[in-house]
């Protein structure tokens, strides 16, 4: 099924635009979206109690903290965040970092995200 995408969610650090989830496409079994984090900003440490997350960096660069490790990511890199693991990204570049995000649930839950 073709998705039209949903409204953009804006935050002080950037934005998320949902492309597919249970709200946009009833019966969906995953969530897909585009996220960008503004230069010098962070989306804060958080976790997803009900799903795994995959992040693919489209452009820009960031440091992604996953529990006690920090990974430097740039265009073409992928990171997998297991269900329930605390993580967060900080843009280390001069332009927004743009990422494609996919969750293994049609209704991703987020706990602890700094807004």
Residue pairs with C-beta under 8 A, 6 or more apart in sequence:
1 25
3 19
3 20
3 24
3 25
3 32
4 24
5 17
5 18
5 19
5 20
5 24
6 17
6 18
6 19
6 21
6 23
6 24
7 17
7 18
8 15
8 16
8 17
9 15
9 16
9 17
9 18
11 43
11 115
12 41
12 115
13 37
13 38
13 41
13 42
13 43
13 44
13 114
14 35
14 36
14 37
14 38
14 41
14 43
14 91
14 96
15 35
15 36
16 33
16 34
16 35
16 101
17 33
17 34
17 35
18 24
18 31
18 32
18 33
19 32
19 33
19 34
20 28
20 30
20 31
20 32
20 33
21 28
21 30
21 31
21 32
21 33
21 106
21 107
21 108
22 28
22 31
22 106
22 107
23 107
28 106
29 105
29 106
30 102
30 103
30 104
30 105
30 106
31 51
31 101
31 102
31 103
31 105
31 106
31 107
31 108
32 100
32 101
32 102
32 103
33 100
33 101
34 58
34 98
34 99
34 100
34 101
35 43
35 98
35 99
35 100
35 101
36 60
36 96
36 97
36 98
36 99
37 43
37 60
37 62
37 89
37 90
37 91
37 96
37 97
37 99
38 91
38 96
39 91
39 93
39 94
39 95
39 96
40 91
41 90
41 91
42 88
42 89
42 90
42 91
42 114
43 88
43 89
43 113
43 114
44 88
44 112
44 113
44 114
45 65
45 86
45 87
45 88
45 112
45 114
46 86
46 87
46 88
46 110
46 111
46 112
46 113
46 114
47 84
47 85
47 86
47 87
47 110
47 111
47 112
48 81
48 83
48 84
48 103
48 105
48 108
48 109
48 110
48 111
49 83
49 84
49 109
49 111
50 83
50 105
50 107
50 108
50 109
51 83
51 103
51 104
51 105
51 108
51 109
52 80
52 81
52 82
52 83
52 103
52 104
53 80
53 81
53 87
53 101
53 102
53 103
53 104
53 108
54 78
54 79
54 80
54 81
54 101
54 102
54 103
55 64
55 73
55 78
55 79
55 81
55 89
55 99
55 100
55 101
56 77
56 78
56 99
56 100
56 101
56 102
57 73
57 74
57 75
57 76
57 77
57 78
57 97
57 98
57 99
58 75
58 98
58 99
58 100
59 75
59 95
59 96
59 97
59 98
60 74
60 75
60 91
60 93
60 95
60 96
60 97
60 98
61 72
61 73
61 74
61 75
61 91
61 92
61 93
61 97
62 72
62 73
62 89
62 90
62 91
62 92
62 93
62 97
63 70
63 71
63 72
63 73
63 89
63 90
63 92
64 70
64 71
64 73
64 79
64 87
64 88
64 89
64 90
65 71
65 86
65 87
65 88
65 89
65 90
66 79
66 81
66 85
66 86
66 87
67 85
67 86
67 87
71 77
71 79
72 92
73 79
73 89
81 87
83 104
86 112
89 97
89 99
91 97
